């Protein structure tokens, strides 16, 4: 018998009945074949040592003074990594050793690891309970072998593995009719850490045809993880099924993308996916389950890279303008000259300043040329500000307002034009009187003279609320598409469109501008209106501000914008909640 108190090394109390144990063998431990021993009293219950020449661990125990038969566990070192990690778990079938490759090895009744144990380890080996490690990561616990499912019955395929500096995205399919897919985890070979990933399901008509199913199903799946996508080099993904079984996912070749392109891929996939049932309801569920946090985190990473690349003025005047019109451009350069021409056709604009903020670096040369020409031809003061990427509606407008010299600022879309000179004179009058703490908009018209915008209100979509199990709100326009028959009076409304907003520059800054938490565009105008209400102001529609609106014509639409719209609707509903009903009736 051996007296453990006479042995060298650190003495650590452990108990597998309560939680798994993580064992980390450093490079020194691996090259020197340092050993780790678990004792119960004077009995050696488990001896572990790495043999570098054989490329694996040997396990043994002692019966009195006699060693048992060695158990060899192959375990190759991961290139570029300086350590190896094992996990030991205990369940009803006895202890299991989990090597970096992720396949649990039952140790049977021979190794008794129940109850209180003392681990004696050299400093080059660390021993810790899984519960004592980072709570943001789920440690690699007992994944039961999929013994009840023959591999041939789990038909599956992988369509794409996309990696970037900020994360990874995997999309594939699996025939889970026998046991429903309920989760996907990532296991790091070097640390044994097990991380639960955000995942979702989608329709795959091609898989329906391949499986020859009687009715459509959601056999497709997607999963996404944050962090450097290269982490997949030293990790494995597992599909977890309802019956407790699991299956490794072979990733194969990968598509490398930049951070911006990767984010666009996620949004595009999210917006275009086919599901059984309502896409918005499913999107709310996926976003609530963690995908919203992931998208928000990635968007903040991209936002940190935003910068102004240039700012230049044409026809600048010494005196301070009465109104600064701020217009954001994306994808279509033609609207800069068109908007200036439509204003200039109604008379001189010596007291106006036009600020164009460009979200499309590829069109900046055309914008500068057209701004120079328009300034000369129409006698206008025009400023062009370039951004290094598509920074979204909110950020670009915030940049434009910050550069404005007038006290009164008009946020205007590139496809919004004055109906007549009176609409421009009304802007001057608002600037002369001051808008105070109120936020104004105008009456916007379609080309046929019908109403496009006369204020907005918030509507709870009862059908989606039932499907989502929570109130789901949408922003609606008063009398959209109706003939212009209402009285021409200023009206207090719950919200107005960002296509035309007039307010005091200081109030805009006090409110914090448009919220940059919204991705690209949609709902940030309603959000600003709600914050204006909260700050004690009114949101008003002034019919004298009569403008044409060629809705949706002033910018390009890209596939990722569908996904961003779903995210923004979810973020808006989660941010304001019941407050929307109060504003409607307030």
ABEGO torsion letter per residue (X at the ends): XBBAAABBEBBBBBBAAABBBBBBBBAAAAAAGBBBBBBBEABBABBBBBBAAAGBBBBBBBBEABBBBBBBBBBBBBBGBABBBBBBBBBAAEBBBBBAAGBBBBAEAABBABEBBBBBBBAABBBBBAAABBAABBBBBBBBBBAABBAAABBBBBABBBBBAAEBBBBBBBBAAABBBABBBBBBAAAGBBBBBBBBBBBBAAAAAAAGBABBBBABBBBBBBEBAAAAAABBBBBBBAAGBBBBBBAEBBBBBBAAAAAAAAAAAAAABBBBEBAAAAAAAAAAAGAAAAAAAAAAAAAAABBBABBBBBGBBABBBABBBBBBBBGBAAAAAAAAAAAAAAEBAAABBBBBBBABAAAAAAAAAAAAAAAAAAGBBBBBBBBABBAEAAAAAAAAAAABABABBBBBBAABBBABAAAAAAAAAAAAAEAEABBBBBBBBBAAGBBABAEBBBBBBAAAAAAAGBBBBBBBBBGBGBBBABBBBBBBBABBBAABBBBBAAAAAAAGEBBAABBGBEGAAAAAAAAAAAAGBBBBBBAABBBBBBBGAABBBBAAAAAAAAAAAAAAAAAAEAAAAAAAAX
